[in-house]
Amino acid sequence: MQTQKLSTRNLIFIGMMLFGLFFGAGNLIFPVFVGQQAGHAFWPALFGFLISGVGLPLLGVMAIGITKVSGVFGLAQKVGRPYAYAFTILLYLCIGPLFALPRLASISFTVGLAPFVPAPQQGHGLLLYSLLFFGVAWFFARKPSKIMTYVGKVLTPTFLVLLGVLLIMVVLKPMGTGKAAVGVYATTPISAGFTAGYSTMDALAALAFGIIVVNALKNLGITQPTQIAVSTMRAGGLAVLLMAVIYGLLALLGRNATSQFAPAANGGPVLANVANAYFGRFGNVLLAVLVVIACLKTAIGLITAFGDTFKALFPKIPYAALIGLASAVPLIFANVGLERLLQISTPILYFIYPLAITLILLGLFSRFLGESRWLFGTVTVFTLLPALLDSLNVLPATLHHGWIAAVLRLGHWLPGFSMGLGWLIPACVGVVVGLLLAKLKNT
């Protein structure tokens, strides 16, 4: 039987779709903030950010392809079925109704539309906008088979054209060369950039969007597992290459903006100031349309992925009910405020990211290390506690007392703990122990 191959045209559409799914709220504001904070330490900070913001998502897509699983549950199941359920549910809640989806509405309103809404009406404006935003996202998520058309062929090209208008000005008319690095970016810019990449949630999204890419390929007639794996990795490579270029330019925007504007609490106000400086009132309109499209396309993908995955985990629940839930719950969290939302989500990300990274790397190197449950399980166990300590360490300083302070004292024995990388050495030890156990048990 002849093996169906993915045409170059469809490869571009799949790659554009994947890029569009990845590139949402955090992808716009966090590289800008990294550039602002890094200042003259721009290049090492950008290098660290690209490792976690681009390298890890690519490895995540490759891990899905190499192991020939359809998504995160299949990969996590190599640790154990109960863990697969727990990890998959936690991951999708993070990048779905609890954090990522609310952030999409909150950021697109705060950055794009808030300048046009009188201050006393901001609260009501956000509520009304959230209703419209999630209503539209739900409408398009009803037909998952059409997502390549909606995201890959319409929304993403439109987004790239609009973003290109702004980024061309960043290159042609730079505002300056920035100022000195601040905070941890002055002392450890690479690790600071690396952990800042957690906030994009793209390594988690790489695991989550695997099922959408696989389903899109099957709809195009690519059904042979090896071809699905190869096509998934090729599309992933195209998507993250585009992301890397845009991240670099957005970080440059943030760095240069400090020459003319005061530092901001996040990248949103910086984007707004720069767009207005280059284009005046039209810049505010351009940015509003840009961020709404960026966030809407990602919201469609996240709601679709949530529905597809939870339908597979809980077959008795209708897909329509699942996407309804994934569209309704974020309405509540989107209205708590962007700063508060980021404060809540950061500790969770510091906990789940190391677990996702180790899972991705074990899947990626499974051909060399094997797929023993001893290996996957031991690495996960060795990563769990340090990841929890890293999570507690980024809680607000006002909470660092009592039992939290006592527990955190353990963390300071771990190399890299102060940089949010306390899990790294224990995970490596877990690999060695897991390989030895796998050899002793012959599994």
N, C-alpha and C positions, 0 to 999 in steps of 0.2 A: 504494500500500500504506500502511495506517495505521501511524504511528509510535508504538510503545509508549512510554509515559511512566512515570516513577517516581512511585508514590503517596507521599503525605506520610508514611503509616505506614511504608512500606519505606525512605523517606529517613531517618527517625529511626533505624530498625534499622541501616542501613548506617553512619550517623554514629556510633551507639553502638558498632558493631563496630570502626570505625576508631579511635575514642577508646580502646576497650579494648585494641586492638593496640598503640597508642602508649604507653599509660600503664602502665609496668611498674616495675622496680626503681629505676632512676635517677630516674624522675619523682617518686618518693616522697621520696628522701633528698636529692637535689641542691638543690631549691628551699629545703628546710629549712636546709641548710648555707649557702646564699647569704644567707638571712635572718639566720642567726647571725653570719656574718662581716661583713655590711653594717651591722648595728646601726642607728645614726642616719642612715646613708646608704642607708636601705632603699629609698626610691622610685627614685632613679637606678639602683641595682643591679638592682632588679626590672625596670625598663624595659629594661635591657640583656639581662637573662635572657629576658624575653618575646620580644625580637626574634629571638634564636637558638633559644629553646625552643618558641616558638609561631609566630612570623612565618615562619621558614624552613621548618618543616614544611608550613605552609599553602601557601607558594610552591612547595614541592616537589610537593604534590598538584596544584596548579594547573598546574605545568609539565607533568606527566603528562597532565592533561586537555587543555591547549591544544595540545600537540604531537600528541595522539591516539596516543601510543605506549602499549604495555601495561606498561612498566616501565623500570627503570634501563638495561637493555641497549639498548633502542631509543633512549633519549636519549643515552647515551654513544657510540652508533654514529655520531652526527653528527660526532664527533671522528675516528673511524676504527675499523674493525672490530677490529684487534688491541688498541687501547686499550679498546674496549668490553668485550672479554673480561677484560682485566687489571683494569679498574676494577670491573666487576661482581663478579668473583671476590673481590677484596680487600674490597669493601663487604660482601658477604654473609658472608665469614669474620669480619669485625669484628662485625657485628650478629647473627651466628649462633654457630657452635661455639667460636670463640676468645675472645670477650669478652662480648658481651651475654647470651648464653644462660648461660654459667657464672655471670655476675653475678646473674642472676635467682635461681638456686638459693642462691648464697652470701648474698645480701642477705636473702632471705626467711627463711633459717635464722638468720642472725646477729641480725636485728632482731626476728623474730617468735618463733622457737622456742628460741633459745639460753638465754633466762632460765629455761626449764623443764628444762634439761639440766644435770646436775652438771658442773663445770669439767673434771674428768679424762676425762669421756666426750664432750666436745665434738667431738673429731676423728671418733670413730666415729659420733656422732650426725649430723654433717654428711654423712658418706659414705652412711649409710643413707637419710637424707632425700633426698640427690641422686638415688639410685637410684629412689626412689618418685616424686620430682618429675618427672624426665625420662621415667620409664615412663608416668606419667599423660599428660604432654604428648604423647608419641609416640602413645599410644592415640587421642587425639582428633585428632591431625594426620593419621591414616590416611585420613580422609574429608574432604578439603578443601571439598567442596560443602556441608558442614554447619557450616562455621565461623561463618556469620552467626548460626545458632541457638545454638551453644555460647557464643560470645563476645558477640554483640550482644544476645541475648534473655535469657541466663541469668547469665553470670558478671559482665558489666559492670554491670547494674542492681543486683546483689547487692553488688558492690564499692562503688558510689556510695552506697548506703544506709548501709553500715558506715562509710565515710569521712565521710559527712555527720554521723554521730553525734559524731565527734571534732572536726570543723571547726566545728560549731555551738557547742561549748564554747569554742573559740578566740575566737569572736566575742563570746559572751555573758559569758565570764569570763576576760578577758585576764590574763596573768601579769605584765605590766609593759609597758614601752615600749622595752626593750633597752638596750644600752650603745653606746659609741663604736665606729665601724668599725675593723677591723683590716687590716693588710697592704695589698694593692693596692686594697682596697675603700675605704680612707681617702683615697687619692689619685686613683684613676681608677675610680670605682664602675660607670660604664656599661660600659666595656670589660671590666672584671672580671666583671660579670654576663653579658655577651655570651659570653665564652669559657667561662664556667662552663656555659652552655647546651649546649656541645659534648658534655658528659658524658652528657646525656640520650640522645644518638644519634638524636634524632627527625628531624632533617633527612635523615639516612641512611635511617632507617626509612620516611620518606615516599616515597622512591624505591623502597624494597624492597616496601612494602605496596601499591604501585600495582597490581601484578598480581592481588592478592587482591581488591581493590575491583572491578577490571574483570571478573574472573571471577564475583564475586557478582552484579554488575549483569546480566551475560549470563544467569546462572541465573534471574534475575527477568524475563527476556524483553527486556531493554534491549540491543539489538544494533547500533543505528545509531550510528556513531562520534561524531557531534555530541552525541547524547543521552547517550552514555557520558561524554563530556568534561564536559558541563554537570552531570550527576548526580554525577560524581566531585568536582567543585569544590564543589558544594552540601554534599555529605556531609563533605568536608574542612573547610569553614567551620564546620559544626556541631560537629565533633570538636574543633577547636582553640579555639573559643570556650569550650567546657566546660573544656578544659585550662587556658586563661588564668585563669579564675576560681579553679580549684583550686590552680594554682601560686601565685597571689597569697596565698591563705589559708595554704598550707603555708609560704611564706616568712615570713608574719606570725607563724606558730607558732614558727618558728626564731628570729626576732628577739626575740619576747616571752620565750622560754624562757631567754635569757641573763640575765634579771633574777633567776632562781631557781636555774639550774643552770650548772655550769662548762662552757666550750666543749668540744666533742668533735671528734674527727678527721674525722668525717663525720656526715651527718644521721640515721643510724640510731639511735645512742644518744639523741639529742635526742628523736626520736619516742617511743622507749620511756619516757623519763623523763616526758614530757608526758602520755602515755596513762595512766601509773601515777599521776601527780599528780591527774588529773581523776577517774579511775574506780577506783583501787586495783588489786587483783588482776584484776578484770574488765577493766581497761584493757589489761593484758598479753595476756589472751585475745583481746580485740577486735582488738588490733594484730596478733597472730599470724594470725588468720583473714584480716584485711585484706591483709596483705602477701603471704600465700600465694596468695590469689585474684588480686591485682594481678599478681604475677609469673607465675602459671600461665597466665592468659589471653594474656599477651604471648608466653610461651614457645610456646604452641600456634600463634600467628600467625607467629612467626619460623621455627619448624620447617617449617610449611606453605609459607611464602614461599621458604625455602631449597630445599625439594623441588621446588616448581613451577618456579622459575627455573633450577636446575641441570638439571632434566629437559629444559627448553627448550634449554639450552646444550649438553647432552650427552645426546641422545635415547636412546642405547643403554643408559644406566644406568637401571634401574627406579626409579620413585618410591619404592617401599618401601625400597630400599637407601639412597637419599639421605636420607630422614627418619630411618632407622636410624643413619646416620653422624652426622647433625645432633643426634641425641639422645644418642649414646654418647660422642662426643669431649668435650662440656662436662663430663662427669663428672670427667675428669682435672683440668681447669682450675678447676672449682668448689671443689676441695679444696686450693687453694694459699693460701687466705686472702683476705679482702676487700681489705685494705689493699694487699697485693702485686698483686692483680688490677688495682686502680685505677691503681697506679704503672706497670704494664706497658701498660695500654690508653691512658692519656692521651697519650703521644707519638704513637701511631698515629692517634688522633683529630685531633690538631693537624695531621697531614699530610693525611689524607683529607678533612677537613671543608672546607678551602678549595676543593678540587677539586669537591666536591659542590655547594658554594654557587655557584661560577661556572657549573657545568653547569645548575643549577636556574634561575639568572637568565638565562642565554642561551636556555634553552628557554622561559622565561616571556615574554621580549621578542622572541621569534623573528619575530613578525609585523612588528615595526618594524626589527629589525636584520638579518633574513633568517636563513637556515640554512646559509650557506656553510661548507664544511669548513675554509676558510682562517681564518674567524672563530673557530670552535669550537677548531680546532687551535692557533692562535696564543695565544688566551687560556689554554688549558690549559698550553702550554709555558711561558708567562710566569708562571704560578702555581706550577708544579711545584717549582722550586728554593726560592723563598721559603717555601713550605709545608714543605719538608724542613728548612729552617733553623729555622722555628718549632717543628717537632717536636723537633729536637735541643736547642733552648733549654729545653724543659720536662723534659728528662732530669734525674735527680738531680744536684745540684751537684758531687757527688764524681766524676762522669764528665766534667766540663767541663775536660778537660786534653788535651794532645797535639793530634791532628788535629781533634778536636771543637772545642777552644778556638780553633784557627786558623780553622776554617770559620765559627764563630759571630761572629768579628770582622767578617766580611762582612755579617752580618745587621744589625749596629748602624748600617749606612749606610741601612737601610730605615726609612722613617717608620712608626711603630706597631709596630716589632719587639718592643720591651719589653713590649707589651700582647698579644702573640700575633697581631698583625694586620699583620705584615710583608708578607704576600702582597697586600694590598688595592691599593696603588698600582701594582705591576707588573701585576696583573690588569686594571686600568683602562687602562694603557698597551697591554696586549695587545688590548683591544677596539678601540682606535684603529688600531693596526697591522693587526689582522685585517680591519677594514672597508676600509682602504686596499688591502690585498692582494686582497681579494675584488673590489674595484672594478677594480683593474688586470688581474686575471685573468678578470674577467667571469664569476665563479662564485658 
